[in-house]
Amino acid sequence: MNAIISHKSEAKREMRKTSDSIFDRICKYYFNQKTNVKLTAQEEAIRERWDFAWKLLANMYTRRQVTDALVQTYQVHKTVAYDDLNKCMMLFGDPRQSNKDAKRALSEEWITKGIKKAWDDQDLDAYERLIGRYNKLNKLESENDIDTEDLLANFKPHQVFIVASMEQLQAEVKKLQEDLVLDIPHEEEQ
């Protein structure tokens, strides 16, 4: 975190504004390059909790584990720990999403190595399976292929109620048939 605030060594000190929340002041402490915010002791304690929580999240701890660690380490209530967790993710971002991208990159690298090894060993079955996994991981499947699983996952059933008599429906059918474009008369050449 020192790298984030190292640009502030020679900046002017910003006066405390009454409309700034603690979150605003800590955010300015980290990210506002034009000012040098001096945090109070209370704000510094909160900043340390947020930093601690984010580091635990970055080390792949669950939200519950992080809140339990905050409660034990800083003797705060569980509600304060959950609030600290949410605020640190608002401030620094969600490291779990970055971890997901990193895992995807590692997986892609391992699959690539496996593809090369399968090709060298002439194991075409493993080669084909790994190519399939690589394509699925990188979403390289054909754009024209419709994934029925995705369609069914987003499918929401609907009911249509038609309130009309049979005569009204037949009249509507007749009207629609008349409105259809008729084929232009033509003769076939021989």
DAKACOR-V240252 format. One line per field, one symbol per residue. ss: DSSP state (H for helix, E for strand, - for the rest). phi: phi as a letter, one per 30 degrees, with the letter a starting at -180 (. if undefined). psi: psi as a letter, one per 30 degrees, with the letter a starting at -180 (. if undefined). A space follows every 10 residues. Layout:
ss: ???
phi: ???
psi: ???
This chain:
ss: -HHHHHHH-- --E------- -HHHHHHHHH H----E---- HHHHHHHHHH HHHHHHHH-- --HHHHHHHH HHHH---HHH HHHHHHHHHH HH--HHHHHH HHHHHHHHHH HHHHHHHHHH ---HHHHHHH HHHHHHH--- -------HHH HHH------- -----HHHHH HHHHHHHHH- ----------
phi: .dddcddcdc dddcddcddd dddddddded cdddbbdcdd ddddddeddd ddddddddci ddeddddddd dddchcdddd dddddddddd dcjcdddddd dddddddddd dddddddddd dhcdddeddd dddddddchc dedddcdddd dddcdbdbbc cccadddddd dddddddddd dddddacddc
psi: feeegffgfg lkkkkkkffk leeeeeeeee fjffljkjkl eeeeeeeeee eeeeeeefgh lleeeeeeee eeeghlleee eeeeeeeeee efljfeeeee eeeeeeeeee eeeeeeeeee fhifeeeeee eeeeeeeghg lkffkkjfee eeegkjklkk kjjlleeeee eeeeeeeefk klkkklkkk.
